[in-house]
Amino acid sequence: MVEGLRKTVIAGVAAGALLAGCASGDTGANEPWDPLEGPNRFIFSINRAVDIIAIRPIAVLYRDWMPPPAQRGIHNVLENLGGRGTAINEVVQGDPSRAATTIARFLVNSTIGIAGLFDVASAIGLSKTKEGAGNTVGYYAGVEPENGGFYLVLPLAGPSNARDAAGLMADYAVDPFRILTYALNVDWLLYSGPRWGATVVDTRSRTLYALDDLERNSVDYYAALRSAYTQQRAEVIRKKREKTDPRGELERRDKLALVR
């Protein structure tokens, strides 16, 4: 128990350090802030080599040979496992009713849906959402959604930034399944290893066309991916702000218009 607490504290301290990077120097929304471009490009090249040699071929085989119903079932299970993490973030974002729906989805799909293989909850009107601590920090941060702090390329995980990397660590620290497996003294690899591997293959199979197209039509694939990631994450956070506080978002845009 002490060891688990120690790891959680370390993750929290590291997250705080990264979040400090978000808070300093609002660079605006024009260009991603990439002060670590040299190391980032080095990690990017390693990630790309691993992807070309191993991950992409497996993802292509998975997409072409795994029956679509089985692919949907695996995707549903992975989505279901992340449900309670989403609920925690929805509570922090001040939306307990949405969190209750997420928990209800988890219970329905875990039982009637046979461990999440079937998305029964959507069929009965319990809509799906996906939240992470990165979204939560972006929602509350008083900066442009494009400004997630310094840009980062994470080993094997790919594009990120200070805000989202800190969010990943926070999500890991409060993951109910991680805490449960630790409490039951279950080997980490028996749970997190297969889950992580399945997530990588499932995600990569769903991004094959988009990433191939981006690489084919870009002069600098690294810069194109950095820009696409920043814009996509900013759009997610902007929509969240607009939906929750449309008046505040309109006031923010009016102020930006006056400045420009």
C-alpha positions as CSV (number, residue, x, y, z in Angstrom):
1,M,0.0,0.0,0.0
2,V,2.8,2.4,0.9
3,E,4.5,1.6,-2.4
4,G,1.3,2.3,-4.3
5,L,0.9,5.6,-2.5
6,R,4.5,6.5,-3.3
7,K,4.0,5.9,-7.0
8,T,0.9,8.0,-7.0
9,V,2.6,10.9,-5.3
10,I,5.5,10.7,-7.8
11,A,3.1,10.8,-10.7
12,G,1.3,13.8,-9.1
13,V,4.6,15.7,-8.6
14,A,5.6,15.0,-12.2
15,A,2.2,16.1,-13.4
16,G,2.5,19.3,-11.4
17,A,5.8,20.0,-13.0
18,L,4.4,19.6,-16.5
19,L,1.4,21.7,-15.7
20,A,3.7,24.4,-14.6
21,G,5.0,24.4,-18.2
22,C,1.4,25.0,-19.3
23,A,1.0,28.0,-17.0
24,S,4.1,29.8,-18.1
25,G,4.4,31.8,-21.3
26,D,1.1,31.7,-23.1
27,T,2.4,31.5,-26.7
28,G,-1.1,32.2,-28.2
29,A,-2.8,30.0,-30.8
30,N,-0.8,30.7,-33.9
31,E,2.0,28.0,-33.7
32,P,2.6,25.0,-31.4
33,W,5.3,25.8,-28.9
34,D,8.1,23.3,-29.5
35,P,11.2,24.3,-27.5
36,L,12.2,20.6,-27.4
37,E,12.1,20.1,-31.2
38,G,15.4,18.3,-31.4
39,P,14.7,15.6,-28.8
40,N,11.1,15.4,-30.1
41,R,12.2,14.7,-33.6
42,F,14.6,12.0,-32.4
43,I,11.8,10.3,-30.4
44,F,9.5,10.8,-33.4
45,S,12.0,9.0,-35.7
46,I,12.2,6.1,-33.2
47,N,8.4,5.9,-32.9
48,R,8.1,5.9,-36.7
49,A,10.6,3.1,-37.1
50,V,8.8,1.0,-34.6
51,D,5.5,1.8,-36.3
52,I,6.8,0.8,-39.7
53,I,8.4,-2.4,-38.5
54,A,5.8,-3.7,-36.1
55,I,2.7,-1.7,-35.2
56,R,1.5,-0.7,-38.6
57,P,1.8,-4.2,-40.1
58,I,-0.1,-5.7,-37.2
59,A,-2.8,-3.0,-37.4
60,V,-3.2,-3.7,-41.2
61,L,-3.6,-7.5,-40.5
62,Y,-6.0,-6.7,-37.7
63,R,-8.1,-4.4,-39.9
64,D,-8.1,-6.8,-42.9
65,W,-8.4,-10.2,-41.3
66,M,-10.3,-9.6,-38.0
67,P,-14.0,-9.8,-38.6
68,P,-15.7,-6.4,-38.2
69,P,-18.0,-7.7,-35.4
70,A,-14.9,-8.8,-33.5
71,Q,-13.2,-5.5,-34.1
72,R,-16.3,-3.7,-32.7
73,G,-16.4,-5.9,-29.7
74,I,-12.7,-5.3,-28.8
75,H,-13.2,-1.6,-29.3
76,N,-16.3,-1.6,-27.1
77,V,-14.4,-3.5,-24.3
78,L,-11.6,-1.0,-24.4
79,E,-14.0,1.9,-24.3
80,N,-15.9,0.3,-21.5
81,L,-12.7,-0.1,-19.4
82,G,-12.1,3.7,-19.6
83,G,-15.6,4.6,-18.5
84,R,-15.0,5.1,-14.8
85,G,-12.0,7.3,-15.6
86,T,-14.3,9.4,-17.8
87,A,-16.8,9.6,-14.9
88,I,-14.1,11.0,-12.5
89,N,-13.2,13.7,-14.9
90,E,-16.8,14.6,-15.6
91,V,-17.3,15.1,-11.8
92,V,-14.3,17.3,-11.6
93,Q,-15.6,19.3,-14.6
94,G,-18.8,20.0,-12.6
95,D,-21.1,17.6,-14.5
96,P,-22.2,14.9,-12.0
97,S,-25.3,14.1,-14.1
98,R,-23.1,13.2,-17.1
99,A,-20.9,11.2,-14.8
100,A,-23.9,9.3,-13.5
101,T,-24.8,8.4,-17.1
102,T,-21.2,7.2,-17.8
103,I,-21.3,5.0,-14.7
104,A,-24.7,3.6,-15.8
105,R,-23.3,2.9,-19.2
106,F,-20.4,1.0,-17.6
107,L,-22.8,-1.1,-15.4
108,V,-25.2,-1.9,-18.3
109,N,-22.4,-2.8,-20.8
110,S,-20.5,-4.8,-18.2
111,T,-23.5,-7.0,-17.4
112,I,-26.0,-7.1,-20.2
113,G,-23.3,-6.2,-22.7
114,I,-21.1,-9.1,-21.6
115,A,-18.1,-7.4,-20.2
116,G,-18.5,-4.5,-22.7
117,L,-18.4,-6.6,-25.9
118,F,-21.8,-5.1,-26.9
119,D,-22.7,-1.4,-26.5
120,V,-26.2,-2.1,-25.1
121,A,-26.1,1.3,-23.3
122,S,-26.2,3.3,-26.5
123,A,-29.1,1.3,-27.8
124,I,-31.2,2.2,-24.7
125,G,-30.3,5.9,-24.9
126,L,-27.3,6.2,-22.7
127,S,-25.0,8.3,-24.9
128,K,-21.2,7.8,-24.8
129,T,-18.6,10.4,-23.8
130,K,-14.9,10.2,-23.4
131,E,-13.0,12.5,-21.0
132,G,-9.5,12.7,-19.7
133,A,-7.6,14.9,-17.3
134,G,-6.1,16.7,-20.2
135,N,-9.5,17.9,-21.2
136,T,-10.3,18.9,-17.6
137,V,-7.1,21.0,-17.4
138,G,-7.8,22.5,-20.8
139,Y,-11.4,23.3,-19.8
140,Y,-10.3,25.2,-16.7
141,A,-7.1,26.8,-18.0
142,G,-7.3,30.5,-18.7
143,V,-5.4,30.2,-22.0
144,E,-6.3,29.5,-25.7
145,P,-7.2,25.8,-26.2
146,E,-4.3,25.6,-28.7
147,N,-1.9,26.4,-25.9
148,G,-1.3,23.1,-24.1
149,G,2.2,24.1,-23.0
150,F,5.3,22.8,-24.7
151,Y,4.8,20.2,-27.4
152,L,6.0,16.7,-26.6
153,V,6.5,13.4,-28.5
154,L,6.1,10.5,-26.1
155,P,7.9,7.2,-26.7
156,L,5.5,4.8,-28.4
157,A,2.5,7.1,-27.5
158,G,3.2,9.8,-30.1
159,P,2.1,13.4,-30.1
160,S,1.3,15.2,-26.9
161,N,2.0,18.3,-24.9
162,A,2.6,19.3,-21.3
163,R,-1.1,19.5,-20.5
164,D,-2.1,16.2,-22.1
165,A,1.0,14.3,-20.8
166,A,0.2,15.5,-17.3
167,G,-3.4,14.4,-17.9
168,L,-2.2,10.9,-18.9
169,M,-0.3,10.5,-15.7
170,A,-3.2,11.8,-13.6
171,D,-5.6,9.4,-15.4
172,Y,-3.2,6.5,-14.7
173,A,-2.9,7.5,-11.1
174,V,-6.7,7.4,-10.5
175,D,-7.5,4.5,-12.9
176,P,-9.9,2.3,-10.9
177,F,-8.8,-0.9,-12.6
178,R,-5.1,-0.1,-11.9
179,I,-5.9,0.5,-8.2
180,L,-8.1,-2.6,-8.0
181,T,-5.4,-4.9,-9.6
182,Y,-2.8,-3.4,-7.3
183,A,-5.1,-4.0,-4.2
184,L,-5.7,-7.6,-5.4
185,N,-1.9,-8.1,-5.9
186,V,-2.5,-8.9,-9.6
187,D,0.6,-8.6,-11.8
188,W,0.6,-5.4,-13.8
189,L,1.5,-7.1,-17.0
190,L,-1.4,-9.4,-16.8
191,Y,-3.8,-6.5,-16.9
192,S,-2.2,-3.4,-18.3
193,G,0.0,-5.2,-20.8
194,P,-2.8,-6.8,-22.9
195,R,-5.0,-3.7,-22.5
196,W,-2.3,-1.4,-23.7
197,G,-1.4,-3.6,-26.6
198,A,-5.0,-4.0,-27.7
199,T,-5.5,-0.2,-27.4
200,V,-2.4,0.5,-29.6
201,V,-3.5,-1.9,-32.3
202,D,-7.2,-0.8,-32.3
203,T,-6.2,2.9,-32.4
204,R,-3.6,2.4,-35.1
205,S,-6.1,0.5,-37.3
206,R,-8.5,3.3,-37.0
207,T,-6.0,6.0,-38.1
208,L,-4.3,4.2,-41.0
209,Y,-6.0,6.2,-43.7
210,A,-5.8,9.5,-42.0
211,L,-2.1,9.3,-41.1
212,D,-1.1,7.8,-44.4
213,D,-2.9,10.7,-46.2
214,L,-1.2,13.3,-43.9
215,E,2.2,11.8,-44.5
216,R,1.7,11.6,-48.3
217,N,0.6,15.2,-48.6
218,S,3.1,16.9,-46.2
219,V,6.6,18.1,-46.9
220,D,7.5,17.7,-43.2
221,Y,5.5,14.9,-41.6
222,Y,6.7,15.8,-38.1
223,A,5.5,19.4,-38.4
224,A,2.2,18.4,-40.1
225,L,1.4,15.8,-37.3
226,R,2.3,18.4,-34.7
227,S,-0.1,20.9,-36.2
228,A,-2.9,18.4,-36.7
229,Y,-2.6,17.1,-33.1
230,T,-2.6,20.7,-31.7
231,Q,-5.7,21.7,-33.8
232,Q,-7.6,18.5,-33.0
233,R,-7.1,18.8,-29.2
234,A,-7.9,22.5,-29.3
235,E,-11.2,21.8,-31.1
236,V,-12.2,19.2,-28.5
237,I,-11.5,21.6,-25.6
238,R,-13.1,24.6,-27.4
239,K,-16.3,22.6,-28.0
240,K,-16.4,21.7,-24.3
241,R,-16.1,25.3,-23.3
242,E,-18.7,26.5,-25.7
243,K,-21.2,23.8,-24.7
244,T,-20.7,24.4,-21.0
245,D,-20.3,28.2,-21.0
246,P,-21.4,29.7,-24.4
247,R,-21.7,33.2,-23.0
248,G,-18.2,33.1,-21.6
249,E,-16.8,31.8,-24.9
250,L,-18.5,34.5,-26.9
251,E,-17.1,37.1,-24.6
252,R,-13.7,35.6,-25.0
253,R,-14.0,35.7,-28.8
254,D,-15.2,39.4,-28.7
255,K,-12.1,40.3,-26.6
256,L,-9.8,38.6,-29.1
257,A,-11.5,40.3,-32.0
258,L,-10.9,43.7,-30.3
259,V,-7.3,42.9,-29.7
260,R,-6.7,42.0,-33.3
